[in-house]
Amino acid sequence: YIFITAEQPAAGLIEYFNRDGQRFTRNFSIGKDEFFIFSLPHWTFELQGNTSHNTGDPVPNPQNEQIAPQIFHITSSSDITVYGLNQAETTSDAFIALPADVLGQEYIIMSHNAISSSSVGNYDTPSQFAIVATQDNTAVTITPSAPTSQNTAGTQKKVTLDKGDVYLVQTPRNAVTDLTGSAISSDKPIAVFSGQQRTKIPVSFSSRDHIVEQLAPIPSWGGSAFITPYPLASGANPTLYDRYRVLAAFDNTEVYIDGILIRTLNAREFFEADIVKAQWITATGPIMVAQFKKSSNESSGVDNTGDPFMIVNSPVEQYL
């Protein structure tokens, strides 16, 4: 799904491509404070990774670390707000799409742990991110924090992308690793989407969900953010807590919780902890803060309400 809304009337075009590179278009027009909703089946339009999220089986002809065409490009006559939603019967997550004029050239990945088949029956789902180029002849350098399906941890990989090219990076099958802390740089603005194909939070719980966010470039990070617990849904298992992560952009970043020094992080390092109450996080350098809703937990054959999702908390410096 794509949801489009605006404070003033707007009209525009959704341009999108399938795996074969075929181009499709859809015009839209909305009035003040209206929503335009666009949806289509994901087959042939989603990126094909290394594992089926339903069975854990290998996917034929995966697109890992190959240049792919499956993108959606939205243009409008006036300012709009755009949301994306991936939805399946038992796994879904949404994100806000950032406009092209706020994209940057330096990113650090916020993701979540891969899950191997050894811990989830026949299921095997990777930590992942995808890069989209906004201009032709864009030179991109990727330094993964963990092994990927085509690369080793810490080894730079360079790729040149044209406008509309997308590049998917996933952890290998049967590897319980995490791409959080991976670095991406480019010589022209790019869009970066990150998350996990279908994770459990924490990994000892039962329900799993796709998680995704579009990430902001490092210059848009701030040094202050708030976290707060989510309401507990009716019927949800009260065991354990939701989680949060703090990721640092630069070395020697001191992180404070409600004014108390908790950790000193180097560049691309993060720490994770429970969300036990509303708290104020500050740091001496740029940080990214993300909240993760915990999974439900199946016990005695009862599927308790709740599935995980991921939200990157806006820094206070970006508040209006």
BELQUI-V642100 format. One record per residue. N is the residue number from 1. RES is the residue in three letters. D_LAST is the distance of its C-alpha to the last C-alpha in Angstrom with 1 decimal. Layout:
<<N;RES;D_LAST> <N;RES;D_LAST>>
This chain:
<<1;TYR;27.5> <2;ILE;24.7> <3;PHE;22.4> <4;ILE;20.7> <5;THR;18.7> <6;ALA;17.1> <7;GLU;15.8> <8;GLN;18.8> <9;PRO;22.3> <10;ALA;22.6> <11;ALA;25.6> <12;GLY;26.3> <13;LEU;28.3> <14;ILE;28.3> <15;GLU;30.8> <16;TYR;32.1> <17;PHE;35.0> <18;ASN;37.4> <19;ARG;39.1> <20;ASP;41.9> <21;GLY;39.5> <22;GLN;40.1> <23;ARG;37.5> <24;PHE;36.2> <25;THR;33.9> <26;ARG;32.2> <27;ASN;30.8> <28;PHE;28.1> <29;SER;27.1> <30;ILE;24.7> <31;GLY;23.9> <32;LYS;20.8> <33;ASP;19.1> <34;GLU;22.1> <35;PHE;22.5> <36;PHE;24.9> <37;ILE;26.5> <38;PHE;28.7> <39;SER;30.9> <40;LEU;34.0> <41;PRO;36.2> <42;HIS;35.2> <43;TRP;38.7> <44;THR;39.0> <45;PHE;35.3> <46;GLU;34.1> <47;LEU;34.7> <48;GLN;38.0> <49;GLY;37.8> <50;ASN;40.8> <51;THR;41.0> <52;SER;41.1> <53;HIS;38.5> <54;ASN;41.1> <55;THR;44.3> <56;GLY;43.5> <57;ASP;45.9> <58;PRO;45.5> <59;VAL;44.1> <60;PRO;46.5> <61;ASN;45.3> <62;PRO;42.0> <63;GLN;39.4> <64;ASN;38.4> <65;GLU;37.7> <66;GLN;39.0> <67;ILE;37.3> <68;ALA;36.5> <69;PRO;35.5> <70;GLN;33.6> <71;ILE;30.1> <72;PHE;28.1> <73;HIS;26.6> <74;ILE;24.5> <75;THR;24.2> <76;SER;23.0> <77;SER;23.5> <78;SER;19.9> <79;ASP;16.5> <80;ILE;16.8> <81;THR;15.4> <82;VAL;18.2> <83;TYR;19.4> <84;GLY;22.7> <85;LEU;25.0> <86;ASN;28.3> <87;GLN;30.6> <88;ALA;34.1> <89;GLU;36.3> <90;THR;35.4> <91;THR;32.6> <92;SER;29.1> <93;ASP;25.5> <94;ALA;22.4> <95;PHE;19.5> <96;ILE;16.6> <97;ALA;17.9> <98;LEU;15.9> <99;PRO;16.7> <100;ALA;19.4> <101;ASP;17.6> <102;VAL;15.5> <103;LEU;18.6> <104;GLY;20.5> <105;GLN;23.9> <106;GLU;23.7> <107;TYR;23.1> <108;ILE;24.3> <109;ILE;25.2> <110;MET;24.0> <111;SER;26.8> <112;HIS;29.3> <113;ASN;33.0> <114;ALA;35.5> <115;ILE;38.1> <116;SER;41.8> <117;SER;44.6> <118;SER;46.2> <119;SER;43.6> <120;VAL;43.0> <121;GLY;46.3> <122;ASN;46.3> <123;TYR;42.6> <124;ASP;41.1> <125;THR;37.4> <126;PRO;35.7> <127;SER;32.5> <128;GLN;31.1> <129;PHE;28.7> <130;ALA;28.8> <131;ILE;28.0> <132;VAL;27.6> <133;ALA;28.4> <134;THR;26.8> <135;GLN;29.6> <136;ASP;33.3> <137;ASN;35.0> <138;THR;32.1> <139;ALA;33.5> <140;VAL;32.0> <141;THR;33.0> <142;ILE;32.6> <143;THR;33.6> <144;PRO;33.8> <145;SER;33.6> <146;ALA;36.3> <147;PRO;39.1> <148;THR;38.3> <149;SER;40.7> <150;GLN;41.7> <151;ASN;40.8> <152;THR;41.2> <153;ALA;38.6> <154;GLY;37.5> <155;THR;39.3> <156;GLN;37.4> <157;LYS;37.7> <158;LYS;37.0> <159;VAL;36.6> <160;THR;36.2> <161;LEU;34.2> <162;ASP;34.1> <163;LYS;31.3> <164;GLY;30.9> <165;ASP;32.8> <166;VAL;31.7> <167;TYR;32.9> <168;LEU;33.2> <169;VAL;33.8> <170;GLN;35.2> <171;THR;37.0> <172;PRO;40.8> <173;ARG;42.5> <174;ASN;43.7> <175;ALA;41.5> <176;VAL;39.3> <177;THR;36.8> <178;ASP;33.1> <179;LEU;31.3> <180;THR;28.4> <181;GLY;28.3> <182;SER;29.7> <183;ALA;28.6> <184;ILE;28.1> <185;SER;28.1> <186;SER;28.8> <187;ASP;29.5> <188;LYS;27.3> <189;PRO;24.0> <190;ILE;24.5> <191;ALA;22.8> <192;VAL;23.6> <193;PHE;23.9> <194;SER;25.1> <195;GLY;26.6> <196;GLN;30.1> <197;GLN;32.5> <198;ARG;33.3> <199;THR;32.9> <200;LYS;33.7> <201;ILE;31.6> <202;PRO;33.5> <203;VAL;36.3> <204;SER;38.9> <205;PHE;37.5> <206;SER;38.6> <207;SER;36.0> <208;ARG;34.3> <209;ASP;31.4> <210;HIS;29.9> <211;ILE;26.6> <212;VAL;24.2> <213;GLU;20.8> <214;GLN;19.8> <215;LEU;18.9> <216;ALA;16.5> <217;PRO;18.5> <218;ILE;19.0> <219;PRO;17.1> <220;SER;13.8> <221;TRP;14.8> <222;GLY;13.7> <223;GLY;15.9> <224;SER;14.4> <225;ALA;13.9> <226;PHE;15.0> <227;ILE;17.8> <228;THR;19.5> <229;PRO;22.7> <230;TYR;23.0> <231;PRO;25.2> <232;LEU;28.8> <233;ALA;30.0> <234;SER;33.3> <235;GLY;36.1> <236;ALA;34.1> <237;ASN;35.9> <238;PRO;34.6> <239;THR;36.0> <240;LEU;33.8> <241;TYR;30.0> <242;ASP;27.0> <243;ARG;26.2> <244;TYR;23.5> <245;ARG;23.7> <246;VAL;22.4> <247;LEU;23.2> <248;ALA;23.5> <249;ALA;23.3> <250;PHE;25.8> <251;ASP;28.8> <252;ASN;29.1> <253;THR;25.6> <254;GLU;25.8> <255;VAL;23.9> <256;TYR;23.5> <257;ILE;23.1> <258;ASP;22.3> <259;GLY;23.6> <260;ILE;26.8> <261;LEU;27.6> <262;ILE;28.3> <263;ARG;28.9> <264;THR;29.1> <265;LEU;28.4> <266;ASN;29.6> <267;ALA;28.0> <268;ARG;27.6> <269;GLU;28.7> <270;PHE;27.1> <271;PHE;28.0> <272;GLU;27.7> <273;ALA;28.1> <274;ASP;28.1> <275;ILE;25.2> <276;VAL;27.1> <277;LYS;24.4> <278;ALA;20.7> <279;GLN;20.2> <280;TRP;18.0> <281;ILE;18.7> <282;THR;18.5> <283;ALA;20.4> <284;THR;22.0> <285;GLY;20.9> <286;PRO;18.6> <287;ILE;18.9> <288;MET;18.2> <289;VAL;18.2> <290;ALA;19.6> <291;GLN;20.9> <292;PHE;24.1> <293;LYS;25.6> <294;LYS;29.3> <295;SER;32.1> <296;SER;34.5> <297;ASN;38.0> <298;GLU;41.2> <299;SER;43.9> <300;SER;47.3> <301;GLY;46.5> <302;VAL;43.5> <303;ASP;40.3> <304;ASN;37.6> <305;THR;34.4> <306;GLY;31.5> <307;ASP;30.6> <308;PRO;28.4> <309;PHE;25.1> <310;MET;22.5> <311;ILE;18.7> <312;VAL;16.8> <313;ASN;14.2> <314;SER;10.8> <315;PRO;10.9> <316;VAL;8.9> <317;GLU;8.5> <318;GLN;6.5> <319;TYR;3.8> <320;LEU;0.0>>
